[in-house]
Each structure stands twice: as structure tokens, then as C-alpha cells.
Amino acid sequence: MINHLNLNKIFTITSRSQKYILFLFIIVISVGLLEALILSPEDYKQSDAVRIMYVHVPSAWISLGIFSLISFLSFFGLVFKIKNFTIISKSFAPSGFLFCLIALVTGSIWGKPTWGTWWAWDARITSMLILLIFYFIYILSWKIFSEKDKAFKISSYISIIGIINIPIIKFSVDWWSTLHQPASVNFMSETSIHSSMLFPLTIMTAAFALFSLLIFLMKYNTELIRIKNKGLDRL
Amino acid sequence: MYGKKVKLRILFLLSTLILFSLIIFLFLKSLDKNVVYFISPTDIKSLPELSKKKIRVGGMVKKNSLVVDSEKINFVITDFKNEIQVTFSGTVPNLFSEEKGVVAEGYLKDRNFLIAKKILAKHDENYMPPEVKEALEGNK
């Protein structure tokens, strides 16, 4: 799929772009945090507790997004035997796992003062926990199967089956009565977050996306170095 | 266009995916009532029998129904069709107030009375600054 020349070219791009992404990330997260923690107004009901939302919601979005990406790439990687796709998936997994964990932990911290409980076995929270377990098994599958071909296949199968969970998470609040409130940001209908609060939310999402991209580039670079060291001229 | 093997792989993956979706769908469908976190006062009215088990009832705290005394608080949960009286002693979460969502966990005494062991506030999907809220209420 990719010959030696291309491999070197990709490597140059992924190494050089890192510092620009890092620079951009620092700017965006600074603006985002300033907006989220200081400039944005407090909520009429939750007052300052609402600020947890600016970490909680973007992390959840990013972790869902990365898992969907992993699933699609793995699917096409398996079908067309494109190993590069699978390696991209592998490199995205750690940041997805991290953001999934952040979403659950911040949700728990937010839940205690507002709902009155750290944890509830409602559909949204449980399905999010299942996503975390899927991430965990996906990452683990790369570690336990030393045989490369086996690891490629099994991890891809895990991520493809895991995609079923994504719509369940998304629509859990509509299908069942849950303690978790329904979605506030909708593409089809009106958004129920005031624009002054939506702005920091968007900035924080961009910041987290950039962070994921940065971690991805580092991980992907490591994978490329590993391939190069093995003297393999193709992915 | 694509080789036979590619087509077979697509077929294999898609049918596996459909199979698993179906399994999960049937699994969730059989769980049915157990997936929901709470039931409404209307659901309680239509229960065939009262169980001794702990249940969760959710709805709105009815306006002007909240009575707080030194030992316990009493209020009414409504889903605007049916209501249930709730009594509770303990601390309530910050967002608990009249005309807001609530989930009460406890034991049914009868179809109209719940002895709550735990109160959870359920908040809605609306977020806005206090000034906007005031302006909205001014418009009403």
C-alpha cells in the first residue's frame, strides 16, 4: 500500500506538524479555559457548577468521535487490507480512552452536588462505561497478541462490534427514562444552551480535538519508527 | 470492480454486525422495564401489584406541595396526569426544588404514597445565565 519513500514522507509530515499542533493547542485551550472558567456566565440554576460541563461534554463528544473513527477505519482496513488504517486506529485509541475516562469522572464529580449521587446505573452512564471497557479491551488486544496479523484482526473486530454501542449512548436519553438529562446541543432542532455558554463549549471541544490529534501524531510516529526499525519497507 | 474476496469480507463483517445488533436489540428489549431508571406516577397506578422492592419514581415536584418541617420533608411528584405523595428525611441535592425534576428512591406504602430513602434531582437540558432566565420570566 505504502512504499518506503512514502513512509519517510509521512514520517516527516507527522514529525514536523507536531509543534504547530502543540502551539495551536496551547492557544485554543488558553482561550477555552479563560472563557469556560472566568468569562462565561454562571447558570441560573446550577451557578458555578455548570463549568464542569465545559470539560465533561467535550470529552464525551471526543471519545465517541474517536471510537467511531476507529471503527470505520478498522472496517475499511479489514475489507481492503489497508494496514495503515489499522495503525492509525491503534494510535487514536489512547486519547479516546483518556477522554472517555475524563467524561465519566467529571460526570461523577458533577453528579454529586447536582443530582445527589456519584453514580447511577441509568442507560446513558452505563453505556458510557461500556464504551470505556471497549476502549480498554481494544488497547489490551494490541498488547496481548504478539502475533501481528492476529492483533490487527482481533482489535479490528472488537472496534467494529463496539460501534453498536455508539448509537445506544447517543439515543439512550431519548429511548429510556434516565437520570441523565437529554441532549442540549442538537443539529436538527433548537439548542437549549445559551449562546454565551455554547461558545466556550465549542472552543473546549476544539482544544480537546487538537490534543487528541497531538497524541495521535506522537503515537503514530512511534509506530512508524517501529516499522522502519524492523526494516520493513511497507506498512 | 473489487475482487471476490473483498466482497466476501464486506459481507462477512456486515452480517456479523447485523447479528450482534440483533442480539443486543433483543437483549435490551427483553430487559425492557429494567433499563429505565425510574417510572412515573402513572406507571405506578397501572402496576398490577405492589412490590416490596425498592423502586424509583420520577417526575416534577408539584408547585406549592413542598412542606418542610424539622424531621422530614413532604412533597408531591407529578407527571401532570397522576401524582404521588412522597415523604423523606435527610438531605436533598442542590437542584431539588419545586417545579423541577426529581427521582425518589424508596418503598411504596400504597399507590399514592412513597417512603423515600434517597432523593435525586434530575435537571433539564436548559442552560442559561440568570439574566436570561429573568428576561424569559418577564416575558411570560
Interface residues (C-beta under 8 A of the other chain):
Chain A: P41 E42 D43 Y44 K45 Q46 A49 V50 M53 F75 L78 V79 F80 P113 T114 W115 G116 T117 A120 W121 D122 A123 Y157 I160 I161 I163 I164 I168 W176 S177 T178 L179 Q181 P182 A183 S184 S192 I193 H194 S196 M197
Chain B: V6 R9 I10 L13 T16 L17 F20 S21 I24 L28 V35 V36 Y37 F38 I39 S40 G58 V92 P93 N94 L95 F96 K100 V103 K118 I119 L120 A121 K122 H123 D124 E125 N126 Y127 M128 P129 P130 E131 V132 K133
